[in-house]
Amino acid sequence: MVDKQRILIVDDDNNIAELISLYLVKECYDTLIVNDGESALEKIPEFKPDLMLLDIMLPGIDGYEVCRQVRATSDLPIIMLSAKGETFDKVLGLQLGADDYIEKPFDSKEMVARVKAVLRRTVSKAAPVPEVTGDGIDAVSYPDLLINLTNYSVTYKGHTIDMPPKELELLYFLASSPNRVFTREQLLDRIWGYEYSGDTRTVDVHIKRIREKIGDNDSWRISTIWGKGYKFETL
């Protein structure tokens, strides 16, 4: 079973928390709701979230203190939620280590877009470090395949492959995170940006073209995970 990205929702208003969860589940995220700061700190090691949506005004330990304690030991991405829209409150949250700040009431599409944007930055940071040559060239290398992001070139079995920028960027992104499954929506967000107005068939078309140009290899392949998305699989 393909692991979904996990989001911990921390809000003492369960109606708001359930609504947030509904929107995120529709985007194929796995969610867990807790209603106070102490429970959030307890659930982080168990749930292992990829991101936390953290309300500031919580009973007991408030969101600021939760953020401070989490950031002392972890780089877990945090988006703070609050009805407090003063600049001081936003600055304080960001200074404590929050990655973003959303003011209530918020638009559901904007909330989802901000979650995706923060996770996208996190995926980029967490990806295996690409091969960097002595000339400072960023490249990902596998048997028979070299994807060079510096000069936007792809070499397969010693031959340069003509590949438009989006195809190359898609291949590079998948190859930079081997064996990790990405949904079509995640790939659209990462390569085309979350404001892109096209649909997920764009990803399918680009994958098809990439496969036609480089095929499979005894050491790797681009695998389709039916109902989910794609991954660059090492064999």
Secondary structure, 3 states (H helix, E strand, C coil): CCCCCEEEEECCCHHHHHHHHHHHHHCCCEEEEECCHHHHHHHHHHHCCCEEEEECCCCCCCHHHHHHHHHHHCCCCEEEEECCCCHHHHHHHHHCCCCEEEECCCCHHHHHHHHHHHHHHHHHHHCCCCEECCCCCEEEEECCEEEECCCCEEEECCEEECCCHHHHHHHHHHHHCCCCCEEHHHHHHHHHCCCCCCCCHHHHHHHHHHHHHHCCCCCEEEEEECCCEEEEEEC
